[in-house]
Amino acid sequence: MLHSAHRGKEILVSLANAGVQRNGRWLVRGVEFSVSKGEIVTLIGPNGSGKSTSAKMAIGVVKPTEGEVSRIAGLKVGYVPQKLSVDWTMPLSVRRLMTLTGPLPAREIDAALNATGIAHLANAEVQHLSGGEFQRALLARAIARKPDLLVLDEPVQGVDFSGEIALYDLIKNIRNSNNCGVLLISHDLHVVMAETDTVICLNGHVCCRGTPQAVSQSPEYMRLFGGAAAKALAVYSHHHDHTHLPDGRVQHADGSVTDHCHPEDGHHHMHDHGHHHDSHDECGCGHEHEHEGHTPPGQRQGERHV
């Protein structure tokens, strides 16, 4: 049975018992979820658990070996890949990055850059951007064509914690303003945005699902990652004692504006942040899992998704 936290809203894409087999081995199997307009669904799991494969099935990049994938007619997808193939020795401005997948009117480029808070970087060279600025540029490129579904594969990689919070706020604002569905892939199991409607925990199959809080307490999640990791799962919860501005700066309750959050700001209650990546064989599922590369913070590797 498909689960959607937004019953009554138009379902953009749904997977029913979907799986992908390569060379006689199942990368992922029995995947069931849907994404509706205005809904945020987050896929979590260890490396090789089938997150990227499941997302690629959802948008039609990978064809399922079994099961069904349904999409609304004319579905427009905005995709932010985990890896981007760019020759960093060649000059490439942010404005030019926006048009690598096709021409865009200048007004639409400007609107997307404004929405992501980097209008002032339109003519900046991409190789000179910080990790957070680069992710905002990729987000701008993804939303410029007004997608129905926004797919974000590790959107906060290479970004420091305060930058992560600002990017999650931006994703939430994009969802709210555009009423698009969001499918988010998280390789960092310890930070899951509280705005997520449904978390799907994968390990070659769906281990558990629910709200971030429910999944963190799920016996299946604890078996997969261990009790210590379950306790360390920090759910991003935003207490509105301050506001993240589009340009990444922070406006506090007293009206002051700074580059970073104050230590006493409400959502900075992080628990032990030890990255606990147990072997995915602990799940006991018996599946062969895909081997997804994990990009070290700040490193941009090559994959042809431009």
N, C-alpha and C positions, 0 to 999 in steps of 0.2 A: 504494500500500500504506500502511495506517495504521501509525504507529509509536507504541508505548507503552513507557515505561521500566518499567512495573509490570505486566508480563505475569503472568497468573494472577489479578490483582485485577479486580473488576468494573468494566467500562468504563461510565462515567456518560454520556458524550456523545462522538460521533464525527462528523467531517465527512469526506466523500469527494468529491473533485473539485468542491467547492462554490464558487459564485461569485454575485455580485450585480451586476446591470446596472440603471442608471438613465438614462433619457433617451438610450438607445442607447450609453451608455458603461459600461465595466466598472469598478466600484470596486475589486473584488478578484476573482480567478479562480483555479481550480485548487487551492483550499485543502484540505489533508488533515492532520488531526491528531486525536488522541483524548485524553481526560482520564479517568483511572481514580481509584478511591477511594485516598486517601492520596498522590496524585501532584500535583506542582506543575509546571504548564506555563506558560512565559512567552512572550508575543508581543512582539517588538521590531521596530522599523523607523522610518523617518522619518515626519514628519507626512504624512497623506494616503496612507499605505501600505496601509490596509485592516485595521488592528488592531482598532479598535472594531467595524467592520462584521463581521469574522470572529467576534468574541466575541458580538455580538448574534445572529448566525446560530446560534451554538452553543446559546444559551439560548432561542431562538425569538422574539426581539423583531423580527428581520428575517428574512423568508422568502427562501431562496436562489432565484435565477433558474435556476440549473442545479446539478446534483449532488444529493447527499443529506446530510441531517443526521439522525442517530439519537440518541435519548435514552432512558434507562431509564424505564419507566412510573412516574409519580408523582414524577419528579425534583423535589426542592426546591432552589431556587437562592437564595443570598444575594448581593445585588449592591451593590457600592460604586461609584457613578458617578464619572466624572471631574468632572462639573459638577452642581451642585445648585441648584435654584431655591428660594431662601428670601428672604422679605422681611426683611432684617436690621434694619428699623426696628420690627418687631413683636416683642414678647416671646415667646421660645420656649425652654423649658427642655430640657435633655438628655433628661429623662424623657419629655417630650412628643414630642420628635424621634423617640424609639423607637417611638411608636405612630402616626406619620403614615400608615403604609401599612396599618394595621389594629390592633385591640386586642391587647394582650398581658397575661398575668397579671403581677402585680407581682413575683412570685418569679423569673420568667423574665427580666424586665428587670434585676432586681438581679444575677442570675447572669451575664448578659452584660456588665454594667458592671464587675462584679468581674473577669471574665475578661480584660477589656481594660485594667484598672488605673485606671478612672475612676469607681469607686463614689462617691468623695467629691465628684464633680461632678454628681451626679444632678439636683440642683435648680439648677445654674448656668445662666445664660442662654447660649445657643449663641453669640451674637455676641461674647461676652467670652472665648471659648476661644482658645487658641493654635492654630497650624496642626496641630501634633501631636495636641493634645487633640481637635480637631474630627475628624481622621481616625480616632482611636480611637472616638469617638462613632458615626461611620458604620460602623465595623467591628462595634461592639457591636450596632447595629441589624441588621446583616446576619447575625450569627451567632445572634441571639436565638431565631430559629425553627428552629435546628438544621438548617441546609441540608446537602444532600449535596454540592453544588458551590458554592464561593465564588468569585465573579468580581469582581476588583479592577481598576478602570480608573484607573491612575496613583495608587496608594495613598499615595505619599510626596510628592505635590505640595505646595508651600508649607511643607515641613518641612526644618529644617537637617540637616546630615550626621549628627550624633549621634542626632537624632530618627529619621532614616531607618533607622539600624542597629537602634534599639529597635523600630521598627514591623516591620521584616523579621523580627526575633526573635519578635515577637508573632504574625505570620502563620505562622511555622514552628511555634510552640507550638499555635496553633489547629488546624493541620493534624494535628499529632501527637496532640492530645487528642481531636479529633472524628473523625479518620480521613476527613475530607472531601477531595474533590478541590479544587484551587485553579487557576484560570485567571487569570493576572496579566498586565496590559498595561503595558508600560514605554515611556514617551516619552523617558526619559533613558537613552540607550544606554550610558552609562558606568558604570552601577551595576546589576548583575544579581545577585540573591542566589544564593549558592552552593548553597542547598538546592534550587534549581530542578532538576528531573529532565531537562526538555527545553526548549530555547529554539527558537522558531520565528521566523526572520527573514523579514519580509514586505516586499514593495515592489510591491503590486498582485498578487503571486503569492508562493508560497513560494520564497525565494532559497536558504535553507539551513536546516538544523536540526541539533540535537545538544546536548551538554552546553554550559554557558557557555564553558568553556575551548576546546572544539572549534570553536564558532561564531566566537569571537574570532579564530581562526587560519584560518577558512575563506576560500578565494580569492573566493567570492561575496560574503562580508561585506566583505572588503577592497576589492573593486571598487565596492561600493555606497557605502561610507562613507570610503574612502581609508585608506592605511596608517597615517596619523597617528591616525585615530580608532580603528583596530583596536588600536593600541598603548595608546591611552588608556582602552580598555574596562577598567574596574576591576571585578573579580569580588569581591563581598562574601564574604570568607572569615573565619569566626569561630574564632579560636584561644581556647580556653576558659580564658583567664587572668582572665576577669571575666564577670559575669552581668548581663544586663539584667533588672531587676525589672519586674513588671507595671505599676507606676506610672511607669515611664520612668527611674527612677534606676538607678545602676550600682553593683553590689557587686563589689569588687576582690578579688584573691587574698589580700590581707592582712586581709580582713574589713571594710575601710572601705567606706562607702557615700557616693557623691557624686552630684551632679546630672548630671554629664557624664563621658564616658570620659577617661582620661588619655592624653596624646599618645603615650606609649610602649605603649599597649595594642595587642595583636597585630593587630587587624583594621584598623588605621588606615594601612595602607600604600597610600595613594592615589597614582596616577601623575598626570601632567599631566592636568588635568580640563578641558581646552579643549573646548567643545562644538562639534563639527565636523559641521555639517549640510549635506552636499553635496546638490545637486539630485537628486531621485529619478530624473531621466531618465538618470543615469549607468548605471542598471541595464540600459538598453537593452531593456526588456521591451515597450515600445510600448503599454502599457495607460494609460488615463486613471485617475488615482487620486482617491480621496475626499479632501476637504480638511478635515482635522480641525483644530479650533482648538487652540492650545497656550496653556494658562492660565499667565500669569506667576506666579512663586513668590509665595504669599501671597494671590493674588487668587482669589476664588470667583465664578464666573460662573454664569449661569442656564441650566439645561437641565432639562426636566420629568421628573425621575426620582425624585421624592419619593414 
